[in-house]
């Protein structure tokens, strides 16, 4: 936690406007102010009111992360992913700089080339050919692996709509994380390994590809819970 805080302290602060009902838009629709890329070298751009992540061959998992950490909150966003690009949304996540090592949840985490993002990830799993479709399941990126998959939640698996926009809702409060995909309850996890951290948008690492794979995010808003 200390390393993540020290790293974030060197970044410019983001102060998005808060609406009367407490919601904050994390993306201003025009540029990536308030966000920083960590991990791999995937490309992130702001285009027509969306954040577009594009894969780069042979680079580790990449993350566009908020410069601010959050503890208890509701996060909502829409996403549309290429069928061959695994992705996810990090919540309460942390960063190990290159060359550093930390221990978390009984695991030793090393900051390899470019550093390492770790923490709770709400999965985006659009691989129709494989047929798993665990979108909105909860994975522990860089640390313990799957914490709550969707193998026993048929309704949530079937709620995902391939090839178009989908809506995620994520609630983090105390030791509980809950997720919904297109309004359907997906996963509920009780875990206290990381009580706060940044939000991150993943582009998963890929091997050699001539054409980049894309994931798009829009309507990214957050409401802190007091």
C-alpha positions as CSV (number, residue, x, y, z in Angstrom):
1,X,0.0,0.0,0.0
2,X,2.8,2.4,0.9
3,X,4.5,2.0,-2.5
4,X,1.2,2.7,-4.3
5,X,0.6,5.8,-2.2
6,X,4.1,7.2,-2.8
7,X,3.9,6.6,-6.5
8,X,0.5,8.3,-6.8
9,X,1.8,11.3,-4.9
10,X,4.1,12.1,-7.8
11,X,1.2,12.3,-10.3
12,X,-1.0,15.2,-11.0
13,X,-4.2,15.3,-9.0
14,X,-7.5,14.8,-10.7
15,X,-10.6,16.7,-9.5
16,X,-13.5,15.7,-11.6
17,X,-16.8,17.5,-11.0
18,X,-19.3,16.0,-8.7
19,X,-23.0,16.0,-9.5
20,X,-25.7,16.9,-7.0
21,X,-26.4,13.2,-6.4
22,X,-22.8,12.4,-5.6
23,X,-21.7,10.8,-8.9
24,X,-18.3,11.8,-10.5
25,X,-17.4,11.3,-14.1
26,X,-13.9,9.7,-14.1
27,X,-13.5,10.4,-17.8
28,X,-14.0,13.9,-19.1
29,X,-14.7,12.7,-22.6
30,X,-11.9,14.6,-24.4
31,X,-8.5,13.5,-22.9
32,X,-6.9,11.2,-20.3
33,X,-6.4,13.8,-17.6
34,X,-6.6,12.0,-14.2
35,X,-5.3,8.7,-15.7
36,X,-1.9,7.1,-16.0
37,X,-0.8,4.0,-17.9
38,X,1.0,1.3,-15.9
39,X,2.5,-2.1,-16.7
40,X,2.7,-2.9,-20.4
41,X,2.8,-0.6,-23.5
42,X,-0.8,-0.9,-24.9
43,X,-2.1,2.3,-26.4
44,X,-4.9,4.3,-24.8
45,X,-6.6,7.3,-26.4
46,X,-9.7,9.4,-25.9
47,X,-11.9,9.3,-29.0
48,X,-15.4,10.6,-29.5
49,X,-16.3,10.4,-25.8
50,X,-14.8,6.9,-25.3
51,X,-11.5,5.6,-23.9
52,X,-10.0,3.2,-26.5
53,X,-7.4,0.6,-25.5
54,X,-5.4,-1.0,-28.3
55,X,-3.2,-4.0,-27.9
56,X,0.5,-4.0,-28.7
57,X,2.2,-7.3,-29.5
58,X,4.5,-9.0,-27.0
59,X,4.0,-6.6,-24.1
60,X,2.7,-7.5,-20.6
61,X,-0.8,-6.7,-19.4
62,X,-1.4,-2.9,-19.6
63,X,-3.6,-0.8,-17.4
64,X,-4.9,2.8,-17.6
65,X,-5.3,3.8,-13.9
66,X,-6.8,6.6,-12.0
67,X,-4.4,8.8,-10.2
68,X,-6.7,8.8,-7.2
69,X,-7.4,5.8,-4.9
70,X,-10.9,4.9,-3.8
71,X,-12.2,2.8,-0.8
72,X,-16.0,2.4,-0.7
73,X,-17.9,3.2,-3.9
74,X,-20.2,2.3,-6.7
75,X,-18.6,2.2,-10.1
76,X,-20.6,2.1,-13.4
77,X,-19.4,2.0,-17.0
78,X,-20.1,0.7,-20.5
79,X,-17.6,-1.4,-22.5
80,X,-17.4,-3.0,-25.9
81,X,-14.6,-5.5,-26.6
82,X,-13.2,-7.4,-29.5
83,X,-14.0,-11.1,-29.2
84,X,-10.3,-12.1,-29.0
85,X,-9.3,-9.5,-26.4
86,X,-9.5,-10.4,-22.7
87,X,-9.8,-7.4,-20.5
88,X,-11.1,-6.2,-17.1
89,X,-11.7,-3.4,-14.7
90,X,-9.4,-3.1,-11.7
91,X,-10.8,-1.9,-8.4
92,X,-9.0,-1.3,-5.1
93,X,-5.7,-2.1,-7.0
94,X,-2.1,-1.3,-6.3
95,X,1.2,-0.9,-8.3
96,X,4.7,-2.3,-7.6
97,X,7.3,-0.2,-9.4
98,X,10.0,-1.9,-11.5
99,X,12.6,-3.5,-9.3
100,X,10.5,-3.3,-6.1
101,X,8.9,-6.2,-4.2
102,X,5.9,-6.2,-1.8
103,X,4.0,-8.8,0.1
104,X,0.2,-8.9,-0.1
105,X,-2.4,-11.5,0.8
106,X,0.4,-14.0,1.5
107,X,1.9,-13.5,-1.9
108,X,5.2,-11.9,-2.9
109,X,4.7,-9.6,-5.8
110,X,7.6,-8.4,-7.9
111,X,7.7,-5.3,-10.1
112,X,9.0,-6.6,-13.4
113,X,9.8,-4.5,-16.4
114,X,7.4,-1.5,-16.3
115,X,6.2,-2.4,-12.9
116,X,3.2,-4.6,-11.9
117,X,-0.4,-3.9,-11.2
118,X,-2.2,-6.2,-8.8
119,X,-5.5,-6.4,-7.1
120,X,-9.2,-7.1,-7.6
121,X,-10.2,-7.3,-11.3
122,X,-13.8,-7.5,-12.6
123,X,-13.3,-9.7,-15.6
124,X,-14.2,-8.9,-19.2
125,X,-14.3,-12.2,-20.9
126,X,-15.8,-11.9,-24.4
127,X,-14.4,-15.1,-25.9
128,X,-17.5,-16.6,-27.4
129,X,-15.6,-19.4,-29.2
130,X,-14.3,-20.7,-25.9
131,X,-17.8,-20.3,-24.4
132,X,-16.7,-19.5,-20.9
133,X,-18.1,-15.9,-20.7
134,X,-17.2,-15.1,-17.1
135,X,-17.6,-11.3,-17.6
136,X,-18.2,-9.6,-14.2
137,X,-16.6,-12.5,-12.3
138,X,-13.8,-11.4,-9.9
139,X,-10.2,-12.2,-10.5
140,X,-7.2,-11.2,-8.4
141,X,-4.7,-9.8,-10.9
142,X,-1.1,-10.5,-10.2
143,X,-1.8,-12.1,-6.9
144,X,-4.1,-15.1,-6.2
145,X,-6.0,-15.7,-9.5
146,X,-9.7,-16.4,-9.6
147,X,-11.7,-15.5,-6.5
148,X,-15.3,-15.7,-7.8
149,X,-16.0,-17.1,-11.3
150,X,-19.3,-17.5,-13.0
151,X,-19.4,-21.2,-13.7
152,X,-22.5,-21.6,-11.4
153,X,-24.2,-18.4,-12.6
154,X,-25.9,-19.2,-15.9
155,X,-28.0,-16.0,-15.8
156,X,-25.0,-13.8,-15.6
157,X,-23.1,-15.7,-18.3
158,X,-26.1,-15.3,-20.6
159,X,-26.5,-11.6,-19.8
160,X,-23.3,-10.7,-21.6
161,X,-23.9,-9.4,-25.2
162,X,-20.9,-10.1,-27.5
163,X,-19.9,-7.5,-30.2
164,X,-21.8,-4.6,-28.7
165,X,-21.9,-2.3,-25.6
166,X,-22.4,-3.9,-22.2
167,X,-23.0,-2.3,-18.8
168,X,-21.0,-3.1,-15.6
169,X,-21.9,-2.1,-12.1
170,X,-19.5,-2.7,-9.3
171,X,-20.1,-2.0,-5.6
172,X,-17.2,-2.0,-3.1
173,X,-18.1,-1.5,0.6
174,X,-16.1,-2.8,3.5
175,X,-15.0,-6.3,2.8
176,X,-17.7,-6.9,0.1
177,X,-17.4,-6.5,-3.6
178,X,-20.6,-7.1,-5.7
179,X,-20.9,-7.0,-9.5
180,X,-23.7,-6.9,-12.1
181,X,-23.6,-7.3,-15.9
182,X,-26.4,-5.6,-17.8
183,X,-28.4,-5.4,-14.6
184,X,-28.0,-9.1,-13.7
185,X,-26.3,-10.0,-10.4
186,X,-23.0,-11.7,-11.2
187,X,-20.5,-12.1,-8.3
188,X,-20.3,-11.4,-4.6
189,X,-17.0,-11.6,-2.8
190,X,-16.0,-11.1,0.8
191,X,-12.3,-10.4,1.1
192,X,-10.3,-7.8,3.0
193,X,-6.8,-8.2,1.4
194,X,-6.9,-4.6,-0.1
195,X,-9.4,-2.1,1.3
196,X,-8.6,0.7,-1.1
197,X,-6.8,1.5,-4.3
198,X,-7.0,2.8,-7.8
199,X,-9.4,2.0,-10.7
200,X,-7.8,0.5,-13.8
201,X,-8.8,-0.4,-17.4
202,X,-7.0,-3.4,-18.7
203,X,-5.7,-4.3,-22.2
204,X,-4.5,-7.9,-21.9
205,X,-1.2,-8.9,-23.3
206,X,-1.3,-10.5,-26.7
207,X,1.3,-12.3,-29.0
208,X,2.1,-11.3,-32.5
209,X,-0.9,-9.8,-34.4
210,X,-0.8,-7.5,-37.4
211,X,-4.0,-5.7,-36.4
212,X,-4.4,-4.3,-32.9
213,X,-7.3,-5.6,-30.8
214,X,-9.5,-3.0,-29.2
215,X,-11.7,-2.4,-26.1
216,X,-13.7,0.7,-25.6
217,X,-15.0,2.3,-22.4
218,X,-17.6,5.1,-21.9
219,X,-19.9,6.6,-19.3
220,X,-17.4,5.9,-16.5
221,X,-18.8,7.3,-13.3
222,X,-18.2,6.7,-9.6
223,X,-20.1,7.5,-6.4
224,X,-18.2,7.3,-3.1
225,X,-20.0,5.7,-0.2
226,X,-19.7,7.4,3.1
